[in-house]
């Protein structure tokens, strides 16, 4: 049985949840009490010494980091549809995973953390980063349905949650019609799961 160490308000955890659902894999959720500091306890640090969620336990195989979990699940259980053999397509997917971990984290995700949870950040810099990455993605989706190739991939799942949650960071995501149309395509897929706070039409 797959266990996902989860926090319900985490966009990073939601990435893994979406792929587990799209792949119809049986799993159980193990909530982590971040407010109570469980992530800093010795038991949890054995799973992830960085003290972060999510962590995936697949019959004793422990994978930390949301992007790594997407790669693992896609490669092990997804087949060609989720983990293509083509080196160029894989490189494009890897680039978007990097974008999710960097530009999206330092832009839309940090703005959400500030507005929703009150964390002090450099809001000007985060807003500049958010505007830049949203503009790039909006232009990228002008002539395509998905971030990489002609089908959904883990690139889409890596990028999606914190963009869909960006209204909680004070971003008017409705100003980006290509991104909104991409949201709707993803949400129409069988097995799609949502989370609180995501943009609604």
Secondary structure as UniProt FT lines:
FT   STRAND          2..6
FT   TURN            8..9
FT   HELIX           11..22
FT   TURN            23..24
FT   STRAND          27..31
FT   TURN            34..37
FT   HELIX           38..40
FT   HELIX           42..47
FT   TURN            49..50
FT   STRAND          55..58
FT   TURN            59..60
FT   STRAND          61..64
FT   HELIX           66..73
FT   HELIX           74..78
FT   TURN            80..82
FT   HELIX           87..99
FT   HELIX           100..109
FT   HELIX           110..117
FT   HELIX           123..140
FT   HELIX           141..143
FT   TURN            149..150
FT   HELIX           154..164
FT   HELIX           166..169
FT   HELIX           173..175
FT   HELIX           177..187
FT   TURN            190..191
FT   TURN            196..197
//
